[in-house]
């Protein structure tokens, strides 16, 4: 693919001023492929660790509360970097920002692998999330800056596929690595591809010019406010469900910091001459609606990779590898559907495609809400496949609609905000999922318990059957007490799966409720592109 600055106009071979004196990007599919590879590593590294936290916990002798910070530290730092990436891309240029981000990600991966205790691992994970966070939005922006309009859809499909498949196969790969190797290899697998990306990208591609003069006009206050707002918000959303929200003093303080920083940030970014956030991108209606829709998608993307491992480990007792095999179905469905989604987006009104996609995702989520305690691979195959198809049908047109009509000078900053909305959708979704599950579990547990009175003949007979079965085992001390304990475990298991079913159903409802927003997107014009 040859980069151009507009339809029908070829570019020179190097990233240098053209005949009209304007900068002309150079590079194409080769360099873009390595950028996508770097983005794949950054997204994969979240989920590849998520499925193997017990092994990491044992490796660094961490407590249950401490090990959750291996994830939290990465996500908090990443969510701060993502919106800053647009400003950094202007200062350093996109290719050098990407190369520096890939280099930092690779180095910190090695540091994580050689962590000597819990504190060092959490510290290195935070650095890894921060430096690696710039890769994801930079790839999104590169697609719309580098390629001509007729080629952008291919890049959008590849990006959408990567952004969805990476979280889906993360548990599979993580389970395989921890099953057959050691947890340190969860990080060391990044080294070789990270070095290749770091070296190849700046040599193979040149997207835009650096503006080092912006360093002299750096908005320190804006950067501090971004960190205060987004970092604190991510912390509150991640830790809130575990700490009973504002009942915990630390959560309450961080919530106040986030709210105050948000107010200050919006005032600052709308009044300063060189803002770190491109809030003016929200004047584009398609971009604004696209951000809201990708927020909803983030709930499902991150929610599905959280819920199913919980169900399969808690209810079915699956190990990391078995969980990964189930999760792989969604990624395979996305991979198979991606080329079709790209072609349809070029030939069908993307709004119609989005309606179909949202309906298909909602259907997959509803099918997941029918699980029982005997759920296994083939019971989850259809829901996983349906949801995967729906997700890729949504992501491609949403990305094209949100970023495809932005002026070129807003694409980098807009890409950061677009990706931020997806990540924050995931963070808000996980917080809601945890809180909802906790409430629904209690409700189902006590509802079932109330039905198991001594006047319920079925319950009494079942209890007697358990007691008779346990009486045959001489290792059981008191068969009657053991029978009650067994029945209690059965009730807890039923309440567990019923609560997860409710969560899946509510996410399906959220997709249906969000569907009318699709019609707020402006009807695309033939050949409409970002050509400003």
Beta strands, then each sheet from edge to edge (+ up, - down):
end
